[in-house]
Amino acid sequence: MSLDVREAAEALLSGEEREPLTDEWPDLDVETAYAIQAEALRLRRARGETVVGVKLGMTSRAMQRSMGVDTPLLAWLTDAMVLPAGVPVPSLIHPRAEPELVFVLGKRLAGPGVTAATAMAAVDRVHGGIEIIDSRYRDYRFELPDAVADNGFSAYFTLGPIGVDPSTVDLSLEAALLEVDGAIVDTATGAAVQGHPAEALALAANALGARGLALEPGWIVLTGGMTDAVELHPGSRVAAHFSHLGSITLAGS
């Protein structure tokens, strides 16, 4: 017998490591996985969390190769996922870190028909950021519906201290260096994210528009990992250094 949507959402929100949903529910499709994600968000709200934005996952070829998929996904951000700079990353199951370009919206953005240009017109500022993802699935094994249902593995995110008008920076050329314990382990530019992070923002607006939803003023949009995600071990330090958007350093607890 397979799980139902409510049971799956509750199982993922328990925070306990488990086998992928698709082991128990082999016919789980992406549409049903988004229903599980939506039910989990309802449960998060019921316990007092507030939506602060959305994230895109698997927008770069590096992340798609790493996770064995070819389709970006959309997931929710809440205030419980905000990690202030300088605060150690709480203990997680499979914590991994990735540098991101992060938009803060100044205007409502509603699909369908949003283009990269119209998307950028709604942006107030852009920051560098680090997202910490955390899969609940044992051995980091999953299919795309598993990742969607688990809210894109959202755990925590930290915004860098510098926010600029996006028109002042060529975001396709904005570079990020990913450093672990003092060694540079990866580098990429904004072009790694769907060719330009504005394309990822438009994708998010149009995907939400298809559900009758919109990106709201003040929301944060994580546009997707620029590089592959690196494991964050206890006591380890990870940093992202951006060309024009400053640096962020996080430490594993």
Phi and psi restraints in degrees (value plus and minus 20) as a CYANA .aco file:
   2 SER   PHI    -106.9   -66.9
   2 SER   PSI     141.4   181.4
   3 LEU   PHI     -87.8   -47.8
   3 LEU   PSI     138.8   178.8
   4 ASP   PHI    -122.7   -82.7
   4 ASP   PSI     158.3   198.3
   5 VAL   PHI     -79.8   -39.8
   5 VAL   PSI     -67.1   -27.1
   6 ARG   PHI     -83.5   -43.5
   6 ARG   PSI     -66.3   -26.3
   7 GLU   PHI     -81.9   -41.9
   7 GLU   PSI     -60.8   -20.8
   8 ALA   PHI     -84.5   -44.5
   8 ALA   PSI     -63.7   -23.7
   9 ALA   PHI     -82.0   -42.0
   9 ALA   PSI     -64.9   -24.9
  10 GLU   PHI     -84.4   -44.4
  10 GLU   PSI     -58.9   -18.9
  11 ALA   PHI     -83.9   -43.9
  11 ALA   PSI     -61.5   -21.5
  12 LEU   PHI     -91.0   -51.0
  12 LEU   PSI     -55.4   -15.4
  13 LEU   PHI     -95.2   -55.2
  13 LEU   PSI     -33.6     6.4
  14 SER   PHI     -85.0   -45.0
  14 SER   PSI     -41.7    -1.7
  15 GLY   PHI      60.5   100.5
  15 GLY   PSI     -16.5    23.5
  16 GLU   PHI    -110.7   -70.7
  16 GLU   PSI     124.3   164.3
  17 GLU   PHI     -86.1   -46.1
  17 GLU   PSI     122.8   162.8
  18 ARG   PHI    -174.2  -134.2
  18 ARG   PSI     150.2   190.2
  19 GLU   PHI     -93.5   -53.5
  19 GLU   PSI     136.9   176.9
  20 PRO   PHI     -76.6   -36.6
  20 PRO   PSI     126.5   166.5
  21 LEU   PHI     -76.7   -36.7
  21 LEU   PSI     -55.5   -15.5
  22 THR   PHI     -88.1   -48.1
  22 THR   PSI     -35.1     4.9
  23 ASP   PHI     -86.8   -46.8
  23 ASP   PSI     -63.1   -23.1
  24 GLU   PHI    -108.7   -68.7
  24 GLU   PSI     -42.9    -2.9
  25 TRP   PHI    -150.5  -110.5
  25 TRP   PSI      50.6    90.6
  26 PRO   PHI     -82.8   -42.8
  26 PRO   PSI     -41.3    -1.3
  27 ASP   PHI    -112.7   -72.7
  27 ASP   PSI     -11.5    28.5
  28 LEU   PHI     -79.4   -39.4
  28 LEU   PSI     105.5   145.5
  29 ASP   PHI    -129.8   -89.8
  29 ASP   PSI     153.4   193.4
  30 VAL   PHI     -85.9   -45.9
  30 VAL   PSI     -58.7   -18.7
  31 GLU   PHI     -80.3   -40.3
  31 GLU   PSI     -65.1   -25.1
  32 THR   PHI     -88.4   -48.4
  32 THR   PSI     -54.7   -14.7
  33 ALA   PHI     -81.6   -41.6
  33 ALA   PSI     -58.9   -18.9
  34 TYR   PHI     -87.7   -47.7
  34 TYR   PSI     -50.5   -10.5
  35 ALA   PHI     -86.2   -46.2
  35 ALA   PSI     -58.4   -18.4
  36 ILE   PHI     -84.0   -44.0
  36 ILE   PSI     -64.3   -24.3
  37 GLN   PHI     -78.6   -38.6
  37 GLN   PSI     -63.5   -23.5
  38 ALA   PHI     -85.5   -45.5
  38 ALA   PSI     -58.7   -18.7
  39 GLU   PHI     -86.8   -46.8
  39 GLU   PSI     -58.5   -18.5
  40 ALA   PHI     -83.6   -43.6
  40 ALA   PSI     -57.6   -17.6
  41 LEU   PHI     -85.6   -45.6
  41 LEU   PSI     -60.5   -20.5
  42 ARG   PHI     -79.2   -39.2
  42 ARG   PSI     -62.2   -22.2
  43 LEU   PHI     -87.4   -47.4
  43 LEU   PSI     -58.1   -18.1
  44 ARG   PHI     -81.7   -41.7
  44 ARG   PSI     -65.0   -25.0
  45 ARG   PHI     -83.0   -43.0
  45 ARG   PSI     -58.1   -18.1
  46 ALA   PHI     -83.4   -43.4
  46 ALA   PSI     -47.6    -7.6
  47 ARG   PHI    -114.8   -74.8
  47 ARG   PSI      -9.5    30.5
  48 GLY   PHI      87.3   127.3
  48 GLY   PSI     -19.2    20.8
  49 GLU   PHI     -99.1   -59.1
  49 GLU   PSI     131.1   171.1
  50 THR   PHI    -139.1   -99.1
  50 THR   PSI     116.3   156.3
  51 VAL   PHI     -89.2   -49.2
  51 VAL   PSI     110.1   150.1
  52 VAL   PHI    -138.5   -98.5
  52 VAL   PSI     -22.9    17.1
  53 GLY   PHI     140.0   180.0
  53 GLY   PSI    -181.8  -141.8
  54 VAL   PHI    -156.3  -116.3
  54 VAL   PSI     144.0   184.0
  55 LYS   PHI    -150.4  -110.4
  55 LYS   PSI     130.0   170.0
  56 LEU   PHI    -125.0   -85.0
  56 LEU   PSI     123.2   163.2
  57 GLY   PHI    -144.1  -104.1
  57 GLY   PSI     131.9   171.9
  58 MET   PHI      39.9    79.9
  58 MET   PSI      20.8    60.8
  59 THR   PHI    -108.4   -68.4
  59 THR   PSI     -38.7     1.3
  60 SER   PHI    -119.8   -79.8
  60 SER   PSI     133.4   173.4
  61 ARG   PHI     -82.6   -42.6
  61 ARG   PSI     -53.5   -13.5
  62 ALA   PHI     -80.5   -40.5
  62 ALA   PSI     -67.1   -27.1
  63 MET   PHI     -88.7   -48.7
  63 MET   PSI     -58.1   -18.1
  64 GLN   PHI     -84.7   -44.7
  64 GLN   PSI     -61.1   -21.1
  65 ARG   PHI     -83.7   -43.7
  65 ARG   PSI     -64.0   -24.0
  66 SER   PHI     -81.2   -41.2
  66 SER   PSI     -58.6   -18.6
  67 MET   PHI    -121.9   -81.9
  67 MET   PSI     -17.6    22.4
  68 GLY   PHI      48.4    88.4
  68 GLY   PSI      14.2    54.2
  69 VAL   PHI    -151.8  -111.8
  69 VAL   PSI     149.6   189.6
  70 ASP   PHI    -152.0  -112.0
  70 ASP   PSI      -2.9    37.1
  71 THR   PHI    -149.6  -109.6
  71 THR   PSI     104.8   144.8
  72 PRO   PHI     -83.5   -43.5
  72 PRO   PSI     138.3   178.3
  73 LEU   PHI    -149.5  -109.5
  73 LEU   PSI     143.5   183.5
  74 LEU   PHI    -140.2  -100.2
  74 LEU   PSI     122.0   162.0
  75 ALA   PHI    -168.9  -128.9
  75 ALA   PSI     152.2   192.2
  76 TRP   PHI    -121.2   -81.2
  76 TRP   PSI     128.8   168.8
  77 LEU   PHI    -135.0   -95.0
  77 LEU   PSI     116.8   156.8
  78 THR   PHI    -143.9  -103.9
  78 THR   PSI     149.4   189.4
  79 ASP   PHI     -83.8   -43.8
  79 ASP   PSI     -41.5    -1.5
  80 ALA   PHI     -91.8   -51.8
  80 ALA   PSI     -33.2     6.8
  81 MET   PHI    -115.3   -75.3
  81 MET   PSI     -25.6    14.4
  82 VAL   PHI     -94.6   -54.6
  82 VAL   PSI     103.7   143.7
  83 LEU   PHI    -134.1   -94.1
  83 LEU   PSI      87.4   127.4
  84 PRO   PHI     -80.9   -40.9
  84 PRO   PSI     127.0   167.0
  85 ALA   PHI     -77.4   -37.4
  85 ALA   PSI     118.4   158.4
  86 GLY   PHI      71.8   111.8
  86 GLY   PSI     -33.3     6.7
  87 VAL   PHI    -107.8   -67.8
  87 VAL   PSI     107.7   147.7
  88 PRO   PHI     -80.0   -40.0
  88 PRO   PSI     127.1   167.1
  89 VAL   PHI     -87.9   -47.9
  89 VAL   PSI     104.1   144.1
  90 PRO   PHI     -80.0   -40.0
  90 PRO   PSI     142.2   182.2
  91 SER   PHI     -83.7   -43.7
  91 SER   PSI     110.2   150.2
  92 LEU   PHI    -152.8  -112.8
  92 LEU   PSI     158.9   198.9
  93 ILE   PHI    -104.6   -64.6
  93 ILE   PSI     -77.5   -37.5
  94 HIS   PHI    -150.7  -110.7
  94 HIS   PSI      42.0    82.0
  95 PRO   PHI     -86.5   -46.5
  95 PRO   PSI     114.6   154.6
  96 ARG   PHI    -158.9  -118.9
  96 ARG   PSI     128.2   168.2
  97 ALA   PHI    -138.3   -98.3
  97 ALA   PSI     125.3   165.3
  98 GLU   PHI    -167.5  -127.5
  98 GLU   PSI     120.9   160.9
  99 PRO   PHI     -99.8   -59.8
  99 PRO   PSI     124.5   164.5
 100 GLU   PHI    -160.3  -120.3
 100 GLU   PSI     134.4   174.4
 101 LEU   PHI    -115.2   -75.2
 101 LEU   PSI     110.4   150.4
 102 VAL   PHI    -143.2  -103.2
 102 VAL   PSI     106.2   146.2
 103 PHE   PHI    -118.3   -78.3
 103 PHE   PSI     121.9   161.9
 104 VAL   PHI    -133.6   -93.6
 104 VAL   PSI     102.3   142.3
 105 LEU   PHI    -102.0   -62.0
 105 LEU   PSI     121.1   161.1
 106 GLY   PHI    -122.0   -82.0
 106 GLY   PSI     -40.0     0.0
 107 LYS   PHI    -154.7  -114.7
 107 LYS   PSI     138.9   178.9
 108 ARG   PHI     -87.9   -47.9
 108 ARG   PSI     121.2   161.2
 109 LEU   PHI    -151.4  -111.4
 109 LEU   PSI      94.0   134.0
 110 ALA   PHI    -146.5  -106.5
 110 ALA   PSI     110.9   150.9
 111 GLY   PHI    -107.7   -67.7
 111 GLY   PSI     156.6   196.6
 112 PRO   PHI    -103.9   -63.9
 112 PRO   PSI     158.6   198.6
 113 GLY   PHI      63.4   103.4
 113 GLY   PSI     -10.1    29.9
 114 VAL   PHI     -93.9   -53.9
 114 VAL   PSI     111.1   151.1
 115 THR   PHI    -125.3   -85.3
 115 THR   PSI     152.3   192.3
 116 ALA   PHI     -79.2   -39.2
 116 ALA   PSI     -59.7   -19.7
 117 ALA   PHI     -86.8   -46.8
 117 ALA   PSI     -65.8   -25.8
 118 THR   PHI     -89.0   -49.0
 118 THR   PSI     -51.2   -11.2
 119 ALA   PHI     -83.6   -43.6
 119 ALA   PSI     -66.1   -26.1
 120 MET   PHI     -85.9   -45.9
 120 MET   PSI     -48.3    -8.3
 121 ALA   PHI     -87.1   -47.1
 121 ALA   PSI     -38.1     1.9
 122 ALA   PHI    -112.8   -72.8
 122 ALA   PSI     -24.7    15.3
 123 VAL   PHI    -107.1   -67.1
 123 VAL   PSI     111.8   151.8
 124 ASP   PHI    -104.7   -64.7
 124 ASP   PSI     -66.3   -26.3
 125 ARG   PHI    -177.0  -137.0
 125 ARG   PSI     143.0   183.0
 126 VAL   PHI    -143.5  -103.5
 126 VAL   PSI     120.6   160.6
 127 HIS   PHI    -145.0  -105.0
 127 HIS   PSI     140.0   180.0
 128 GLY   PHI    -102.3   -62.3
 128 GLY   PSI     138.1   178.1
 129 GLY   PHI    -177.2  -137.2
 129 GLY   PSI     146.0   186.0
 130 ILE   PHI    -144.4  -104.4
 130 ILE   PSI     109.3   149.3
 131 GLU   PHI    -124.7   -84.7
 131 GLU   PSI     117.9   157.9
 132 ILE   PHI    -124.2   -84.2
 132 ILE   PSI      96.8   136.8
 133 ILE   PHI    -122.2   -82.2
 133 ILE   PSI     136.8   176.8
 134 ASP   PHI    -173.3  -133.3
 134 ASP   PSI      86.2   126.2
 135 SER   PHI     -98.9   -58.9
 135 SER   PSI     117.2   157.2
 136 ARG   PHI    -102.1   -62.1
 136 ARG   PSI     -24.9    15.1
 137 TYR   PHI    -109.8   -69.8
 137 TYR   PSI     110.5   150.5
 138 ARG   PHI     -77.7   -37.7
 138 ARG   PSI     116.7   156.7
 139 ASP   PHI      43.5    83.5
 139 ASP   PSI      -1.9    38.1
 140 TYR   PHI      34.2    74.2
 140 TYR   PSI      23.4    63.4
 141 ARG   PHI    -133.6   -93.6
 141 ARG   PSI     107.0   147.0
 142 PHE   PHI    -187.2  -147.2
 142 PHE   PSI     143.8   183.8
 143 GLU   PHI    -127.2   -87.2
 143 GLU   PSI     150.6   190.6
 144 LEU   PHI     -75.4   -35.4
 144 LEU   PSI     -64.7   -24.7
 145 PRO   PHI     -80.3   -40.3
 145 PRO   PSI     -52.8   -12.8
 146 ASP   PHI     -82.1   -42.1
 146 ASP   PSI     -63.8   -23.8
 147 ALA   PHI     -86.6   -46.6
 147 ALA   PSI     -61.4   -21.4
 148 VAL   PHI     -83.0   -43.0
 148 VAL   PSI     -67.6   -27.6
 149 ALA   PHI     -80.5   -40.5
 149 ALA   PSI     -55.2   -15.2
 150 ASP   PHI    -106.1   -66.1
 150 ASP   PSI       5.6    45.6
 151 ASN   PHI      35.7    75.7
 151 ASN   PSI      20.9    60.9
 152 GLY   PHI      42.4    82.4
 152 GLY   PSI       2.7    42.7
 153 PHE   PHI      43.7    83.7
 153 PHE   PSI       4.2    44.2
 154 SER   PHI     -79.3   -39.3
 154 SER   PSI     112.0   152.0
 155 ALA   PHI    -148.5  -108.5
 155 ALA   PSI     -85.7   -45.7
 156 TYR   PHI    -165.0  -125.0
 156 TYR   PSI     140.4   180.4
 157 PHE   PHI    -168.1  -128.1
 157 PHE   PSI     130.8   170.8
 158 THR   PHI    -149.7  -109.7
 158 THR   PSI     109.5   149.5
 159 LEU   PHI    -111.2   -71.2
 159 LEU   PSI     122.9   162.9
 160 GLY   PHI     -90.9   -50.9
 160 GLY   PSI     145.2   185.2
 161 PRO   PHI     -96.6   -56.6
 161 PRO   PSI     -33.1     6.9
 162 ILE   PHI    -127.6   -87.6
 162 ILE   PSI     100.1   140.1
 163 GLY   PHI    -138.8   -98.8
 163 GLY   PSI     108.4   148.4
 164 VAL   PHI    -148.1  -108.1
 164 VAL   PSI     139.5   179.5
 165 ASP   PHI     -82.6   -42.6
 165 ASP   PSI     102.7   142.7
 166 PRO   PHI     -81.5   -41.5
 166 PRO   PSI     -40.9    -0.9
 167 SER   PHI     -90.3   -50.3
 167 SER   PSI     -33.5     6.5
 168 THR   PHI    -111.8   -71.8
 168 THR   PSI     -22.9    17.1
 169 VAL   PHI    -153.1  -113.1
 169 VAL   PSI     116.7   156.7
 170 ASP   PHI    -102.6   -62.6
 170 ASP   PSI      78.1   118.1
 171 LEU   PHI     -89.2   -49.2
 171 LEU   PSI     -42.6    -2.6
 172 SER   PHI     -89.5   -49.5
 172 SER   PSI     -45.1    -5.1
 173 LEU   PHI    -122.3   -82.3
 173 LEU   PSI     -25.7    14.3
 174 GLU   PHI     -82.7   -42.7
 174 GLU   PSI     101.5   141.5
 175 ALA   PHI    -119.1   -79.1
 175 ALA   PSI     131.6   171.6
 176 ALA   PHI    -150.3  -110.3
 176 ALA   PSI     112.7   152.7
 177 LEU   PHI    -125.3   -85.3
 177 LEU   PSI     108.0   148.0
 178 LEU   PHI    -122.9   -82.9
 178 LEU   PSI     102.1   142.1
 179 GLU   PHI    -139.0   -99.0
 179 GLU   PSI     115.8   155.8
 180 VAL   PHI    -146.6  -106.6
 180 VAL   PSI     100.1   140.1
 181 ASP   PHI      30.5    70.5
 181 ASP   PSI      22.9    62.9
 182 GLY   PHI      67.6   107.6
 182 GLY   PSI     -24.6    15.4
 183 ALA   PHI    -132.3   -92.3
 183 ALA   PSI     112.8   152.8
 184 ILE   PHI     -92.3   -52.3
 184 ILE   PSI     102.3   142.3
 185 VAL   PHI    -130.5   -90.5
 185 VAL   PSI     -35.9     4.1
 186 ASP   PHI    -185.5  -145.5
 186 ASP   PSI     139.8   179.8
 187 THR   PHI    -170.6  -130.6
 187 THR   PSI     131.6   171.6
 188 ALA   PHI    -182.2  -142.2
 188 ALA   PSI     148.5   188.5
 189 THR   PHI    -136.9   -96.9
 189 THR   PSI     152.6   192.6
 190 GLY   PHI     -81.0   -41.0
 190 GLY   PSI     -40.7    -0.7
 191 ALA   PHI     -83.7   -43.7
 191 ALA   PSI     -39.0     1.0
 192 ALA   PHI     -87.2   -47.2
 192 ALA   PSI     -39.7     0.3
 193 VAL   PHI    -117.8   -77.8
 193 VAL   PSI      69.7   109.7
 194 GLN   PHI      38.0    78.0
 194 GLN   PSI       6.2    46.2
 195 GLY   PHI      66.7   106.7
 195 GLY   PSI     -51.8   -11.8
 196 HIS   PHI    -185.6  -145.6
 196 HIS   PSI     116.7   156.7
 197 PRO   PHI     -80.6   -40.6
 197 PRO   PSI     -41.2    -1.2
 198 ALA   PHI     -82.4   -42.4
 198 ALA   PSI     -52.4   -12.4
 199 GLU   PHI     -85.0   -45.0
 199 GLU   PSI     -57.8   -17.8
 200 ALA   PHI     -86.3   -46.3
 200 ALA   PSI     -59.4   -19.4
 201 LEU   PHI     -83.8   -43.8
 201 LEU   PSI     -63.5   -23.5
 202 ALA   PHI     -82.8   -42.8
 202 ALA   PSI     -60.3   -20.3
 203 LEU   PHI     -78.9   -38.9
 203 LEU   PSI     -63.7   -23.7
 204 ALA   PHI     -83.2   -43.2
 204 ALA   PSI     -65.2   -25.2
 205 ALA   PHI     -82.8   -42.8
 205 ALA   PSI     -61.4   -21.4
 206 ASN   PHI     -91.9   -51.9
 206 ASN   PSI     -56.7   -16.7
 207 ALA   PHI     -85.6   -45.6
 207 ALA   PSI     -61.4   -21.4
 208 LEU   PHI     -88.7   -48.7
 208 LEU   PSI     -57.9   -17.9
 209 GLY   PHI     -79.1   -39.1
 209 GLY   PSI     -55.0   -15.0
 210 ALA   PHI     -85.6   -45.6
 210 ALA   PSI     -39.1     0.9
 211 ARG   PHI    -122.4   -82.4
 211 ARG   PSI     -12.8    27.2
 212 GLY   PHI      57.9    97.9
 212 GLY   PSI       1.1    41.1
 213 LEU   PHI    -137.6   -97.6
 213 LEU   PSI     150.3   190.3
 214 ALA   PHI    -165.4  -125.4
 214 ALA   PSI     142.0   182.0
 215 LEU   PHI    -104.3   -64.3
 215 LEU   PSI     109.4   149.4
 216 GLU   PHI    -120.8   -80.8
 216 GLU   PSI     135.5   175.5
 217 PRO   PHI     -76.4   -36.4
 217 PRO   PSI     118.0   158.0
 218 GLY   PHI      67.8   107.8
 218 GLY   PSI     -32.8     7.2
 219 TRP   PHI     -89.3   -49.3
 219 TRP   PSI     132.1   172.1
 220 ILE   PHI    -119.4   -79.4
 220 ILE   PSI     116.9   156.9
 221 VAL   PHI    -146.2  -106.2
 221 VAL   PSI      92.6   132.6
 222 LEU   PHI    -103.5   -63.5
 222 LEU   PSI     100.7   140.7
 223 THR   PHI    -106.0   -66.0
 223 THR   PSI     -24.5    15.5
 224 GLY   PHI      98.4   138.4
 224 GLY   PSI     130.3   170.3
 225 GLY   PHI     -80.7   -40.7
 225 GLY   PSI     109.8   149.8
 226 MET   PHI     -97.0   -57.0
 226 MET   PSI     -52.4   -12.4
 227 THR   PHI    -138.8   -98.8
 227 THR   PSI     159.7   199.7
 228 ASP   PHI     -84.4   -44.4
 228 ASP   PSI     132.6   172.6
 229 ALA   PHI    -101.1   -61.1
 229 ALA   PSI     119.0   159.0
 230 VAL   PHI    -127.4   -87.4
 230 VAL   PSI     124.6   164.6
 231 GLU   PHI     -84.9   -44.9
 231 GLU   PSI     120.0   160.0
 232 LEU   PHI    -131.7   -91.7
 232 LEU   PSI      88.8   128.8
 233 HIS   PHI    -112.0   -72.0
 233 HIS   PSI     136.4   176.4
 234 PRO   PHI     -74.0   -34.0
 234 PRO   PSI     111.8   151.8
 235 GLY   PHI      61.7   101.7
 235 GLY   PSI     -26.4    13.6
 236 SER   PHI    -102.7   -62.7
 236 SER   PSI     136.4   176.4
 237 ARG   PHI    -141.5  -101.5
 237 ARG   PSI     114.3   154.3
 238 VAL   PHI    -143.6  -103.6
 238 VAL   PSI     120.2   160.2
 239 ALA   PHI    -156.1  -116.1
 239 ALA   PSI     127.0   167.0
 240 ALA   PHI    -140.1  -100.1
 240 ALA   PSI     106.4   146.4
 241 HIS   PHI    -135.4   -95.4
 241 HIS   PSI     100.7   140.7
 242 PHE   PHI    -125.7   -85.7
 242 PHE   PSI     135.3   175.3
 243 SER   PHI     -79.7   -39.7
 243 SER   PSI     -68.0   -28.0
 244 HIS   PHI    -144.4  -104.4
 244 HIS   PSI     -23.6    16.4
 245 LEU   PHI    -132.0   -92.0
 245 LEU   PSI      -3.2    36.8
 246 GLY   PHI      59.7    99.7
 246 GLY   PSI    -184.5  -144.5
 247 SER   PHI    -150.2  -110.2
 247 SER   PSI     133.2   173.2
 248 ILE   PHI    -154.4  -114.4
 248 ILE   PSI     116.4   156.4
 249 THR   PHI    -147.6  -107.6
 249 THR   PSI     112.3   152.3
 250 LEU   PHI    -146.7  -106.7
 250 LEU   PSI     132.2   172.2
 251 ALA   PHI    -144.4  -104.4
 251 ALA   PSI     118.8   158.8
 252 GLY   PHI     -94.4   -54.4
 252 GLY   PSI     124.2   164.2
